[in-house]
Amino acid sequence: MSEDRHAQANTLLGTTGTTRTRIGSEASQQASRRWWDADATQYHETHADFLGVDSPGGEFVWCPEGLHEGDMHFLGEVAGKRILEIGCGSAPCSRWLAGQGALPVGLDLSMGMLERGLAAMDRGGPQVPLVQAGAESLPFADDSFDLACSAFGAIPFVADSALVMREVARVLRPGGGWVFSVNHPMRWIFQDDPGEAGLQAAIPYFDRTPYVEVDDNGEATYVEHHRTIGDRVREIVAAGLILEDIIEPDWPEWLDREWGQWSPLRGELFPGTAIFITRKPTA
């Protein structure tokens, strides 16, 4: 990742290097909690406007390509539906859903991110209950929600994303939808660079060894996990869910901003996002 975009977190956590190494759920979760707590301020300085974090009613932006749930309706009718947002961050998506008449609950591992959402709600607008917890063990009863969603939250940062799929299937009511967006798996091949350097394939698509940033003691400060498209499909199916669609958004002509590794240059050549639309069977 760019040191400039995450300088504050890197300084706070003492990040000094990167590696590719296996890492389990507990260590991965600990690193992610510390990272997003440390990066919350600088992350929002960069992305809050685009995500609508400080707008009175929030916004539901699925991806850096700018797809908005108000236009796409991936979740279908939301009014009156109990919805779980996994990896909600500062919860602009959940707040937007509440403004549409839904009954959302936002869940995130990072208290730093949740506190940013609480601060936004203190200024008015829809109020949403927020829960601090990890995605691999959802603190909810079976069949608790009509829908579940995640916009670039949790899935790429957990060691056992197959377990997340099973947990979501457990808490969904029969017929409930589960829609989540993640980095498109083919992005793993390229360096994290929005410019020319990011157009050269450098990492095997089939290498699932996590990307890990570490401090001087070798302790993980940031972790990101890779799964192929096939892996994602198998995890969804193994959890008993039905895969209805995979959306690979085009880069829109109107969008000329860079977002981390996303850019118009790269967006013209290959997708940056994959959105999986799934549903729990009715029987």
C-alpha positions as CSV (number, residue, x, y, z in Angstrom):
1,M,0.0,0.0,0.0
2,S,1.0,3.6,-0.5
3,E,3.0,4.9,2.5
4,D,1.7,8.5,1.9
5,R,-1.9,7.4,2.0
6,H,-1.4,5.5,5.2
7,A,1.5,7.4,6.8
8,Q,-0.3,7.9,10.1
9,A,-1.2,4.3,10.6
10,N,2.2,3.1,9.6
11,T,3.8,5.5,12.1
12,L,1.4,4.6,14.9
13,L,1.9,0.8,14.4
14,G,5.6,0.9,13.5
15,T,5.2,-0.7,10.1
16,T,8.7,-1.3,8.6
17,G,8.2,-4.0,5.9
18,T,6.1,-6.3,3.9
19,T,6.0,-10.1,3.4
20,R,3.9,-12.9,2.1
21,T,3.2,-15.4,4.8
22,R,0.4,-17.6,6.2
23,I,-1.5,-16.1,9.1
24,G,-4.4,-17.5,11.1
25,S,-7.7,-15.9,12.1
26,E,-6.7,-14.6,15.5
27,A,-3.6,-12.9,14.4
28,S,-5.2,-11.6,11.2
29,Q,-8.2,-10.2,13.2
30,Q,-5.9,-8.5,15.7
31,A,-3.9,-6.9,13.0
32,S,-7.0,-5.7,11.2
33,R,-8.5,-4.2,14.4
34,R,-5.3,-2.3,15.1
35,W,-4.9,-1.2,11.5
36,W,-8.4,0.3,11.0
37,D,-8.3,1.9,14.4
38,A,-5.0,3.6,13.5
39,D,-6.0,4.4,9.9
40,A,-9.5,5.7,10.6
41,T,-8.7,9.4,10.6
42,Q,-6.5,9.4,7.4
43,Y,-8.9,7.0,5.6
44,H,-11.8,9.4,6.1
45,E,-9.7,12.4,5.1
46,T,-9.2,10.7,1.8
47,H,-12.5,8.9,1.2
48,A,-15.3,10.4,3.4
49,D,-16.7,12.8,0.7
50,F,-16.9,10.1,-1.9
51,L,-18.6,7.7,0.5
52,G,-21.0,10.3,1.9
53,V,-19.8,9.6,5.4
54,D,-20.7,13.2,6.6
55,S,-23.9,13.6,4.5
56,P,-27.0,13.9,6.8
57,G,-28.5,10.6,5.5
58,G,-25.3,8.7,4.5
59,E,-24.8,7.1,1.1
60,F,-24.5,3.5,-0.2
61,V,-21.6,3.4,-2.6
62,W,-20.7,-0.2,-3.5
63,C,-17.2,0.4,-4.9
64,P,-14.6,3.0,-6.2
65,E,-16.4,2.9,-9.6
66,G,-19.2,4.7,-7.9
67,L,-22.1,2.3,-8.2
68,H,-24.8,3.5,-5.8
69,E,-27.5,1.2,-4.3
70,G,-30.1,3.8,-5.0
71,D,-29.4,3.2,-8.7
72,M,-28.5,-0.4,-8.8
73,H,-31.0,-2.0,-6.4
74,F,-28.8,-5.1,-5.8
75,L,-30.5,-5.6,-2.5
76,G,-34.0,-5.2,-3.9
77,E,-36.8,-3.7,-1.8
78,V,-35.3,-2.7,1.6
79,A,-38.1,-0.9,3.4
80,G,-39.1,-2.7,6.5
81,K,-36.3,-5.3,6.0
82,R,-33.9,-6.1,8.8
83,I,-30.4,-5.8,7.2
84,L,-26.9,-6.7,8.5
85,E,-24.0,-4.7,7.1
86,I,-20.8,-6.5,7.7
87,G,-17.6,-4.4,7.9
88,C,-19.7,-1.3,8.0
89,G,-16.8,1.1,8.8
90,S,-18.3,4.4,9.7
91,A,-21.7,3.1,8.5
92,P,-22.7,5.5,5.7
93,C,-24.4,2.5,3.9
94,S,-26.4,1.5,7.0
95,R,-27.4,5.1,7.6
96,W,-28.6,5.4,4.0
97,L,-30.6,2.1,4.3
98,A,-32.2,3.4,7.4
99,G,-33.3,6.5,5.4
100,Q,-35.0,4.2,2.9
101,G,-37.1,2.6,5.7
102,A,-34.9,-0.4,6.4
103,L,-33.9,-1.7,9.8
104,P,-30.1,-2.0,9.5
105,V,-27.5,-3.1,12.0
106,G,-23.9,-2.1,11.3
107,L,-21.0,-4.5,12.4
108,D,-17.3,-3.7,12.3
109,L,-14.2,-4.9,14.0
110,S,-12.7,-1.4,14.5
111,M,-14.0,0.9,17.2
112,G,-12.1,3.7,15.6
113,M,-14.3,3.3,12.4
114,L,-17.5,2.9,14.4
115,E,-16.7,6.0,16.5
116,R,-16.5,8.0,13.2
117,G,-20.0,6.7,12.4
118,L,-21.3,7.6,15.8
119,A,-19.9,11.1,15.4
120,A,-21.8,11.4,12.1
121,M,-25.0,10.3,13.7
122,D,-24.6,12.7,16.6
123,R,-25.0,15.5,14.0
124,G,-28.5,14.2,13.1
125,G,-30.0,12.0,10.4
126,P,-31.0,8.3,10.6
127,Q,-29.8,6.5,13.7
128,V,-28.4,2.9,13.3
129,P,-27.3,0.4,16.0
130,L,-23.6,-0.4,15.6
131,V,-21.9,-3.6,16.9
132,Q,-18.2,-4.2,17.4
133,A,-17.4,-7.8,16.3
134,G,-15.6,-9.9,13.8
135,A,-17.2,-11.3,10.7
136,E,-16.1,-14.9,11.3
137,S,-18.3,-15.1,14.4
138,L,-21.5,-13.1,14.0
139,P,-23.1,-12.3,17.4
140,F,-26.6,-12.9,16.2
141,A,-29.2,-15.7,16.3
142,D,-30.1,-17.9,13.4
143,D,-32.5,-16.5,10.9
144,S,-32.2,-13.0,12.3
145,F,-31.9,-10.9,9.1
146,D,-33.8,-10.5,5.8
147,L,-30.7,-9.2,4.0
148,A,-27.0,-8.9,4.5
149,C,-24.5,-6.7,2.7
150,S,-20.8,-5.6,2.7
151,A,-19.3,-2.9,0.6
152,F,-15.5,-3.6,0.6
153,G,-15.8,-4.6,4.3
154,A,-14.3,-7.5,6.2
155,I,-14.2,-10.1,3.4
156,P,-10.7,-9.4,2.1
157,F,-9.3,-9.0,5.6
158,V,-10.4,-12.3,7.2
159,A,-8.3,-15.5,7.2
160,D,-11.4,-17.7,6.8
161,S,-13.8,-16.1,4.4
162,A,-15.6,-19.5,3.9
163,L,-16.6,-19.3,7.5
164,V,-18.0,-15.8,6.9
165,M,-20.2,-17.2,4.2
166,R,-21.4,-19.9,6.5
167,E,-22.1,-17.4,9.3
168,V,-24.0,-15.1,6.9
169,A,-26.1,-18.1,5.7
170,R,-26.8,-19.0,9.3
171,V,-28.1,-15.5,10.3
172,L,-30.1,-15.0,7.1
173,R,-33.8,-16.0,7.0
174,P,-34.7,-18.4,4.2
175,G,-34.9,-16.4,0.9
176,G,-32.7,-13.7,2.3
177,G,-30.1,-12.0,0.0
178,W,-26.4,-11.6,0.7
179,V,-24.6,-9.1,-1.5
180,F,-20.9,-8.2,-1.1
181,S,-18.3,-6.3,-3.0
182,V,-14.5,-6.9,-2.9
183,N,-11.4,-6.1,-4.8
184,H,-11.6,-8.0,-8.1
185,P,-9.4,-11.1,-7.6
186,M,-7.4,-10.4,-10.7
187,R,-6.1,-7.2,-9.0
188,W,-3.9,-9.5,-6.9
189,I,-1.7,-10.0,-10.0
190,F,-0.7,-6.3,-10.1
191,Q,1.3,-4.0,-7.9
192,D,-0.8,-1.6,-5.8
193,D,-0.2,1.3,-8.0
194,P,-2.7,3.4,-10.0
195,G,-0.1,4.4,-12.7
196,E,1.9,2.6,-15.3
197,A,3.7,0.4,-12.8
198,G,0.3,-1.0,-11.9
199,L,-0.2,-2.4,-15.4
200,Q,2.5,-5.0,-15.2
201,A,1.5,-8.5,-13.9
202,A,3.9,-9.4,-11.1
203,I,2.2,-11.8,-8.7
204,P,0.7,-15.2,-9.6
205,Y,-3.1,-15.2,-9.5
206,F,-3.0,-18.6,-7.9
207,D,-0.7,-17.6,-5.0
208,R,-3.1,-17.3,-2.1
209,T,-0.4,-16.5,0.4
210,P,-1.6,-13.4,2.3
211,Y,0.0,-10.0,1.9
212,V,1.2,-8.9,5.3
213,E,2.8,-5.7,6.6
214,V,5.0,-6.1,9.7
215,D,6.8,-4.1,12.4
216,D,10.4,-4.5,13.5
217,N,9.4,-7.5,15.6
218,G,7.7,-9.2,12.7
219,E,4.2,-8.7,14.1
220,A,1.5,-8.1,11.5
221,T,0.2,-4.6,11.3
222,Y,-1.9,-5.1,8.2
223,V,-3.2,-8.2,6.4
224,E,-5.0,-8.8,3.2
225,H,-6.1,-12.2,1.9
226,H,-6.6,-13.3,-1.7
227,R,-9.2,-15.7,-3.1
228,T,-9.8,-16.4,-6.8
229,I,-13.2,-16.0,-8.4
230,G,-13.5,-19.8,-8.3
231,D,-12.7,-19.8,-4.6
232,R,-15.4,-17.3,-3.9
233,V,-17.9,-19.3,-5.8
234,R,-17.0,-22.5,-4.0
235,E,-17.2,-20.7,-0.6
236,I,-20.7,-19.4,-1.5
237,V,-22.0,-22.7,-2.7
238,A,-20.5,-24.7,0.2
239,A,-22.3,-22.4,2.6
240,G,-25.6,-23.5,1.0
241,L,-26.2,-20.1,-0.8
242,I,-27.3,-19.6,-4.4
243,L,-25.0,-17.4,-6.5
244,E,-27.3,-15.3,-8.7
245,D,-24.8,-12.9,-10.4
246,I,-21.3,-11.5,-10.4
247,I,-21.0,-7.9,-11.3
248,E,-17.7,-6.5,-12.7
249,P,-18.3,-2.8,-13.0
250,D,-16.9,-0.8,-15.9
251,W,-14.9,2.3,-15.0
252,P,-17.4,5.2,-15.6
253,E,-16.4,7.9,-18.1
254,W,-17.3,10.7,-15.6
255,L,-15.0,9.4,-12.9
256,D,-11.5,10.9,-13.1
257,R,-10.4,10.5,-9.5
258,E,-7.9,7.9,-8.2
259,W,-8.8,5.7,-5.2
260,G,-5.7,3.9,-4.0
261,Q,-4.9,1.4,-6.7
262,W,-8.1,2.3,-8.6
263,S,-7.7,4.8,-11.5
264,P,-9.1,5.6,-14.9
265,L,-5.9,4.2,-16.5
266,R,-6.3,0.8,-15.0
267,G,-10.1,0.9,-15.1
268,E,-10.1,1.1,-18.9
269,L,-8.2,-2.3,-19.1
270,F,-9.5,-4.6,-16.3
271,P,-12.1,-4.6,-13.5
272,G,-11.2,-3.4,-10.0
273,T,-14.3,-4.7,-8.3
274,A,-16.4,-7.9,-8.1
275,I,-19.9,-7.8,-6.6
276,F,-21.4,-11.1,-5.7
277,I,-25.1,-11.4,-5.5
278,T,-26.3,-14.4,-3.6
279,R,-29.4,-15.7,-1.8
280,K,-30.3,-18.3,0.8
281,P,-32.7,-20.9,-0.5
282,T,-36.3,-20.8,0.8
283,A,-36.2,-24.5,1.6
